[in-house]
Structures are given as structure tokens and as C-alpha cells.
Amino acid sequence: MGTKIQKGRLKTVSDDLFLFHALINNKNLTKIKSQLIITILN
């Protein structure tokens, strides 16, 4: 039982990290996209 709880907790932590990285990547992507759009408009 104890190991199951620990594994579940580890999984949620790694899921949170994954989401966190995805958010950071999304921000970078949006920045790159806006820069591309600005370049195209100019």
C-alpha cells in the first residue's frame, strides 16, 4: 500500500513538472510566433 501511494505521488509530481515545462515552452512559442508575425508585417 505504501509504495502505491509513493508511486502515485511521484507520478503527480512528474506530471506537474511536465505541465510546468509545457507552459514554459508555450510562452517561448508565443514569443517566437509574435516575433515572426512582426517580421512578416515589416
N, CA, C, O and CB atoms as a CASP TS submission, in Angstrom:
PFRMAT TS
TARGET T0000
AUTHOR 0000-0000-0000
METHOD Language model
MODEL 1
PARENT N/A
ATOM      1  N   MET     1       0.835  -1.214   0.000  1.00  0.00           N
ATOM      2  CA  MET     1       0.000   0.000   0.000  1.00  0.00           C
ATOM      3  C   MET     1       0.864   1.258   0.000  1.00  0.00           C
ATOM      4  O   MET     1       0.625   2.191  -0.766  1.00  0.00           O
ATOM      5  CB  MET     1      -0.941   0.010   1.224  1.00  0.00           C
ATOM      6  N   GLY     2       1.876   1.267   0.874  1.00  0.00           N
ATOM      7  CA  GLY     2       2.711   2.460   0.994  1.00  0.00           C
ATOM      8  C   GLY     2       3.412   2.814  -0.310  1.00  0.00           C
ATOM      9  O   GLY     2       3.495   3.981  -0.692  1.00  0.00           O
ATOM     10  N   THR     3       3.920   1.772  -0.995  1.00  0.00           N
ATOM     11  CA  THR     3       4.634   2.046  -2.243  1.00  0.00           C
ATOM     12  C   THR     3       3.679   2.595  -3.294  1.00  0.00           C
ATOM     13  O   THR     3       4.057   3.453  -4.093  1.00  0.00           O
ATOM     14  CB  THR     3       5.325   0.773  -2.764  1.00  0.00           C
ATOM     15  N   LYS     4       2.448   2.104  -3.297  1.00  0.00           N
ATOM     16  CA  LYS     4       1.466   2.602  -4.269  1.00  0.00           C
ATOM     17  C   LYS     4       1.243   4.097  -4.075  1.00  0.00           C
ATOM     18  O   LYS     4       1.191   4.857  -5.042  1.00  0.00           O
ATOM     19  CB  LYS     4       0.125   1.840  -4.136  1.00  0.00           C
ATOM     20  N   ILE     5       1.112   4.512  -2.817  1.00  0.00           N
ATOM     21  CA  ILE     5       0.885   5.930  -2.531  1.00  0.00           C
ATOM     22  C   ILE     5       2.093   6.738  -2.997  1.00  0.00           C
ATOM     23  O   ILE     5       1.940   7.784  -3.629  1.00  0.00           O
ATOM     24  CB  ILE     5       0.624   6.160  -1.011  1.00  0.00           C
ATOM     25  N   GLN     6       3.309   6.243  -2.679  1.00  0.00           N
ATOM     26  CA  GLN     6       4.525   6.961  -3.079  1.00  0.00           C
ATOM     27  C   GLN     6       4.610   7.062  -4.597  1.00  0.00           C
ATOM     28  O   GLN     6       4.931   8.123  -5.134  1.00  0.00           O
ATOM     29  CB  GLN     6       5.780   6.257  -2.520  1.00  0.00           C
ATOM     30  N   LYS     7       4.324   5.961  -5.292  1.00  0.00           N
ATOM     31  CA  LYS     7       4.382   5.979  -6.753  1.00  0.00           C
ATOM     32  C   LYS     7       3.383   6.980  -7.307  1.00  0.00           C
ATOM     33  O   LYS     7       3.695   7.732  -8.231  1.00  0.00           O
ATOM     34  CB  LYS     7       4.109   4.579  -7.328  1.00  0.00           C
ATOM     35  N   GLY     8       2.187   6.989  -6.744  1.00  0.00           N
ATOM     36  CA  GLY     8       1.176   7.932  -7.194  1.00  0.00           C
ATOM     37  C   GLY     8       1.634   9.364  -6.998  1.00  0.00           C
ATOM     38  O   GLY     8       1.436  10.221  -7.859  1.00  0.00           O
ATOM     39  N   ARG     9       2.252   9.608  -5.843  1.00  0.00           N
ATOM     40  CA  ARG     9       2.732  10.960  -5.542  1.00  0.00           C
ATOM     41  C   ARG     9       3.832  11.338  -6.529  1.00  0.00           C
ATOM     42  O   ARG     9       3.845  12.456  -7.045  1.00  0.00           O
ATOM     43  CB  ARG     9       3.253  11.054  -4.076  1.00  0.00           C
ATOM     44  N   LEU    10       4.751  10.416  -6.795  1.00  0.00           N
ATOM     45  CA  LEU    10       5.825  10.683  -7.749  1.00  0.00           C
ATOM     46  C   LEU    10       5.251  10.982  -9.119  1.00  0.00           C
ATOM     47  O   LEU    10       5.730  11.871  -9.824  1.00  0.00           O
ATOM     48  CB  LEU    10       6.793   9.496  -7.828  1.00  0.00           C
ATOM     49  N   LYS    11       4.215  10.231  -9.497  1.00  0.00           N
ATOM     50  CA  LYS    11       3.618  10.438 -10.814  1.00  0.00           C
ATOM     51  C   LYS    11       3.012  11.830 -10.908  1.00  0.00           C
ATOM     52  O   LYS    11       3.179  12.509 -11.922  1.00  0.00           O
ATOM     53  CB  LYS    11       2.549   9.370 -11.099  1.00  0.00           C
ATOM     54  N   THR    12       2.316  12.262  -9.871  1.00  0.00           N
ATOM     55  CA  THR    12       1.703  13.592  -9.922  1.00  0.00           C
ATOM     56  C   THR    12       2.784  14.664  -9.966  1.00  0.00           C
ATOM     57  O   THR    12       2.625  15.682 -10.639  1.00  0.00           O
ATOM     58  CB  THR    12       0.773  13.817  -8.707  1.00  0.00           C
ATOM     59  N   VAL    13       3.877  14.440  -9.255  1.00  0.00           N
ATOM     60  CA  VAL    13       4.976  15.414  -9.272  1.00  0.00           C
ATOM     61  C   VAL    13       5.556  15.510 -10.674  1.00  0.00           C
ATOM     62  O   VAL    13       5.788  16.612 -11.172  1.00  0.00           O
ATOM     63  CB  VAL    13       6.082  15.023  -8.256  1.00  0.00           C
ATOM     64  N   SER    14       5.795  14.362 -11.324  1.00  0.00           N
ATOM     65  CA  SER    14       6.358  14.391 -12.677  1.00  0.00           C
ATOM     66  C   SER    14       5.358  14.987 -13.653  1.00  0.00           C
ATOM     67  O   SER    14       5.749  15.675 -14.597  1.00  0.00           O
ATOM     68  CB  SER    14       6.765  12.977 -13.129  1.00  0.00           C
ATOM     69  N   ASP    15       4.065  14.730 -13.438  1.00  0.00           N
ATOM     70  CA  ASP    15       3.038  15.334 -14.289  1.00  0.00           C
ATOM     71  C   ASP    15       3.055  16.848 -14.129  1.00  0.00           C
ATOM     72  O   ASP    15       2.945  17.582 -15.110  1.00  0.00           O
ATOM     73  CB  ASP    15       1.638  14.771 -13.948  1.00  0.00           C
ATOM     74  N   ASP    16       3.193  17.312 -12.892  1.00  0.00           N
ATOM     75  CA  ASP    16       3.254  18.756 -12.637  1.00  0.00           C
ATOM     76  C   ASP    16       4.468  19.363 -13.334  1.00  0.00           C
ATOM     77  O   ASP    16       4.375  20.429 -13.942  1.00  0.00           O
ATOM     78  CB  ASP    16       3.308  19.045 -11.115  1.00  0.00           C
ATOM     79  N   LEU    17       5.615  18.672 -13.242  1.00  0.00           N
ATOM     80  CA  LEU    17       6.825  19.161 -13.902  1.00  0.00           C
ATOM     81  C   LEU    17       6.615  19.222 -15.404  1.00  0.00           C
ATOM     82  O   LEU    17       7.024  20.179 -16.062  1.00  0.00           O
ATOM     83  CB  LEU    17       8.031  18.266 -13.567  1.00  0.00           C
ATOM     84  N   PHE    18       5.966  18.180 -15.945  1.00  0.00           N
ATOM     85  CA  PHE    18       5.704  18.140 -17.387  1.00  0.00           C
ATOM     86  C   PHE    18       4.839  19.318 -17.797  1.00  0.00           C
ATOM     87  O   PHE    18       5.118  19.991 -18.789  1.00  0.00           O
ATOM     88  CB  PHE    18       5.024  16.815 -17.785  1.00  0.00           C
ATOM     89  N   LEU    19       3.779  19.566 -17.021  1.00  0.00           N
ATOM     90  CA  LEU    19       2.892  20.694 -17.321  1.00  0.00           C
ATOM     91  C   LEU    19       3.649  22.012 -17.212  1.00  0.00           C
ATOM     92  O   LEU    19       3.460  22.922 -18.019  1.00  0.00           O
ATOM     93  CB  LEU    19       1.677  20.698 -16.371  1.00  0.00           C
ATOM     94  N   PHE    20       4.503  22.099 -16.205  1.00  0.00           N
ATOM     95  CA  PHE    20       5.294  23.316 -15.997  1.00  0.00           C
ATOM     96  C   PHE    20       6.186  23.585 -17.208  1.00  0.00           C
ATOM     97  O   PHE    20       6.254  24.710 -17.705  1.00  0.00           O
ATOM     98  CB  PHE    20       6.152  23.195 -14.715  1.00  0.00           C
ATOM     99  N   HIS    21       6.873  22.532 -17.677  1.00  0.00           N
ATOM    100  CA  HIS    21       7.735  22.678 -18.852  1.00  0.00           C
ATOM    101  C   HIS    21       6.911  23.032 -20.077  1.00  0.00           C
ATOM    102  O   HIS    21       7.331  23.845 -20.899  1.00  0.00           O
ATOM    103  CB  HIS    21       8.533  21.391 -19.106  1.00  0.00           C
ATOM    104  N   ALA    22       5.734  22.422 -20.202  1.00  0.00           N
ATOM    105  CA  ALA    22       4.863  22.709 -21.343  1.00  0.00           C
ATOM    106  C   ALA    22       4.456  24.176 -21.332  1.00  0.00           C
ATOM    107  O   ALA    22       4.414  24.821 -22.379  1.00  0.00           O
ATOM    108  CB  ALA    22       3.611  21.803 -21.321  1.00  0.00           C
ATOM    109  N   LEU    23       4.158  24.702 -20.147  1.00  0.00           N
ATOM    110  CA  LEU    23       3.787  26.114 -20.031  1.00  0.00           C
ATOM    111  C   LEU    23       4.938  27.010 -20.464  1.00  0.00           C
ATOM    112  O   LEU    23       4.739  27.974 -21.204  1.00  0.00           O
ATOM    113  CB  LEU    23       3.371  26.448 -18.590  1.00  0.00           C
ATOM    114  N   ILE    24       6.141  26.688 -20.001  1.00  0.00           N
ATOM    115  CA  ILE    24       7.316  27.490 -20.363  1.00  0.00           C
ATOM    116  C   ILE    24       7.523  27.444 -21.870  1.00  0.00           C
ATOM    117  O   ILE    24       7.781  28.468 -22.503  1.00  0.00           O
ATOM    118  CB  ILE    24       8.587  26.982 -19.626  1.00  0.00           C
ATOM    119  N   ASN    25       7.405  26.229 -22.447  1.00  0.00           N
ATOM    120  CA  ASN    25       7.580  26.085 -23.891  1.00  0.00           C
ATOM    121  C   ASN    25       6.520  26.868 -24.636  1.00  0.00           C
ATOM    122  O   ASN    25       6.809  27.475 -25.667  1.00  0.00           O
ATOM    123  CB  ASN    25       7.531  24.613 -24.299  1.00  0.00           C
ATOM    124  N   ASN    26       5.294  26.862 -24.129  1.00  0.00           N
ATOM    125  CA  ASN    26       4.217  27.610 -24.772  1.00  0.00           C
ATOM    126  C   ASN    26       4.535  29.096 -24.780  1.00  0.00           C
ATOM    127  O   ASN    26       4.322  29.772 -25.787  1.00  0.00           O
ATOM    128  CB  ASN    26       2.881  27.355 -24.062  1.00  0.00           C
ATOM    129  N   LYS    27       5.039  29.607 -23.671  1.00  0.00           N
ATOM    130  CA  LYS    27       5.388  31.029 -23.593  1.00  0.00           C
ATOM    131  C   LYS    27       6.460  31.351 -24.620  1.00  0.00           C
ATOM    132  O   LYS    27       6.373  32.361 -25.318  1.00  0.00           O
ATOM    133  CB  LYS    27       5.872  31.407 -22.171  1.00  0.00           C
ATOM    134  N   ASN    28       7.479  30.488 -24.715  1.00  0.00           N
ATOM    135  CA  ASN    28       8.547  30.710 -25.690  1.00  0.00           C
ATOM    136  C   ASN    28       7.996  30.656 -27.102  1.00  0.00           C
ATOM    137  O   ASN    28       8.378  31.462 -27.951  1.00  0.00           O
ATOM    138  CB  ASN    28       9.664  29.674 -25.517  1.00  0.00           C
ATOM    139  N   LEU    29       7.095  29.706 -27.361  1.00  0.00           N
ATOM    140  CA  LEU    29       6.499  29.578 -28.691  1.00  0.00           C
ATOM    141  C   LEU    29       5.719  30.831 -29.045  1.00  0.00           C
ATOM    142  O   LEU    29       5.809  31.334 -30.165  1.00  0.00           O
ATOM    143  CB  LEU    29       5.585  28.345 -28.763  1.00  0.00           C
ATOM    144  N   THR    30       4.952  31.334 -28.087  1.00  0.00           N
ATOM    145  CA  THR    30       4.154  32.539 -28.352  1.00  0.00           C
ATOM    146  C   THR    30       5.078  33.704 -28.669  1.00  0.00           C
ATOM    147  O   THR    30       4.799  34.510 -29.557  1.00  0.00           O
ATOM    148  CB  THR    30       3.244  32.883 -27.141  1.00  0.00           C
ATOM    149  N   LYS    31       6.185  33.784 -27.930  1.00  0.00           N
ATOM    150  CA  LYS    31       7.148  34.862 -28.165  1.00  0.00           C
ATOM    151  C   LYS    31       7.710  34.744 -29.582  1.00  0.00           C
ATOM    152  O   LYS    31       7.788  35.733 -30.312  1.00  0.00           O
ATOM    153  CB  LYS    31       8.297  34.819 -27.113  1.00  0.00           C
ATOM    154  N   ILE    32       8.098  33.531 -29.962  1.00  0.00           N
ATOM    155  CA  ILE    32       8.663  33.305 -31.295  1.00  0.00           C
ATOM    156  C   ILE    32       7.621  33.625 -32.363  1.00  0.00           C
ATOM    157  O   ILE    32       7.933  34.253 -33.374  1.00  0.00           O
ATOM    158  CB  ILE    32       9.158  31.842 -31.443  1.00  0.00           C
ATOM    159  N   LYS    33       6.383  33.190 -32.133  1.00  0.00           N
ATOM    160  CA  LYS    33       5.308  33.447 -33.098  1.00  0.00           C
ATOM    161  C   LYS    33       5.092  34.939 -33.285  1.00  0.00           C
ATOM    162  O   LYS    33       4.981  35.412 -34.415  1.00  0.00           O
ATOM    163  CB  LYS    33       4.004  32.780 -32.644  1.00  0.00           C
ATOM    164  N   SER    34       5.032  35.681 -32.194  1.00  0.00           N
ATOM    165  CA  SER    34       4.801  37.125 -32.304  1.00  0.00           C
ATOM    166  C   SER    34       5.971  37.789 -33.018  1.00  0.00           C
ATOM    167  O   SER    34       5.767  38.718 -33.800  1.00  0.00           O
ATOM    168  CB  SER    34       4.595  37.758 -30.908  1.00  0.00           C
ATOM    169  N   GLN    35       7.195  37.328 -32.763  1.00  0.00           N
ATOM    170  CA  GLN    35       8.359  37.883 -33.456  1.00  0.00           C
ATOM    171  C   GLN    35       8.264  37.599 -34.948  1.00  0.00           C
ATOM    172  O   GLN    35       8.580  38.460 -35.768  1.00  0.00           O
ATOM    173  CB  GLN    35       9.669  37.300 -32.881  1.00  0.00           C
ATOM    174  N   LEU    36       7.827  36.381 -35.304  1.00  0.00           N
ATOM    175  CA  LEU    36       7.673  36.020 -36.714  1.00  0.00           C
ATOM    176  C   LEU    36       6.636  36.907 -37.376  1.00  0.00           C
ATOM    177  O   LEU    36       6.849  37.413 -38.478  1.00  0.00           O
ATOM    178  CB  LEU    36       7.278  34.543 -36.861  1.00  0.00           C
ATOM    179  N   ILE    37       5.508  37.093 -36.695  1.00  0.00           N
ATOM    180  CA  ILE    37       4.429  37.924 -37.249  1.00  0.00           C
ATOM    181  C   ILE    37       4.923  39.348 -37.461  1.00  0.00           C
ATOM    182  O   ILE    37       4.649  39.955 -38.497  1.00  0.00           O
ATOM    183  CB  ILE    37       3.192  37.919 -36.314  1.00  0.00           C
ATOM    184  N   ILE    38       5.655  39.885 -36.480  1.00  0.00           N
ATOM    185  CA  ILE    38       6.191  41.247 -36.598  1.00  0.00           C
ATOM    186  C   ILE    38       7.136  41.324 -37.797  1.00  0.00           C
ATOM    187  O   ILE    38       7.095  42.281 -38.571  1.00  0.00           O
ATOM    188  CB  ILE    38       6.933  41.669 -35.291  1.00  0.00           C
ATOM    189  N   THR    39       7.986  40.305 -37.941  1.00  0.00           N
ATOM    190  CA  THR    39       8.934  40.294 -39.062  1.00  0.00           C
ATOM    191  C   THR    39       8.188  40.264 -40.385  1.00  0.00           C
ATOM    192  O   THR    39       8.554  40.975 -41.321  1.00  0.00           O
ATOM    193  CB  THR    39       9.886  39.086 -38.961  1.00  0.00           C
ATOM    194  N   ILE    40       7.144  39.444 -40.472  1.00  0.00           N
ATOM    195  CA  ILE    40       6.364  39.336 -41.710  1.00  0.00           C
ATOM    196  C   ILE    40       5.680  40.659 -42.020  1.00  0.00           C
ATOM    197  O   ILE    40       5.655  41.097 -43.171  1.00  0.00           O
ATOM    198  CB  ILE    40       5.315  38.205 -41.602  1.00  0.00           C
ATOM    199  N   LEU    41       5.125  41.297 -40.992  1.00  0.00           N
ATOM    200  CA  LEU    41       4.418  42.563 -41.205  1.00  0.00           C
ATOM    201  C   LEU    41       5.375  43.654 -41.659  1.00  0.00           C
ATOM    202  O   LEU    41       5.007  44.512 -42.462  1.00  0.00           O
ATOM    203  CB  LEU    41       3.699  42.997 -39.927  1.00  0.00           C
ATOM    204  N   ASN    42       6.596  43.626 -41.149  1.00  0.00           N
ATOM    205  CA  ASN    42       7.571  44.642 -41.547  1.00  0.00           C
ATOM    206  C   ASN    42       8.114  44.298 -42.922  1.00  0.00           C
ATOM    207  O   ASN    42       8.954  45.024 -43.454  1.00  0.00           O
ATOM    208  CB  ASN    42       8.726  44.751 -40.512  1.00  0.00           C
TER
END
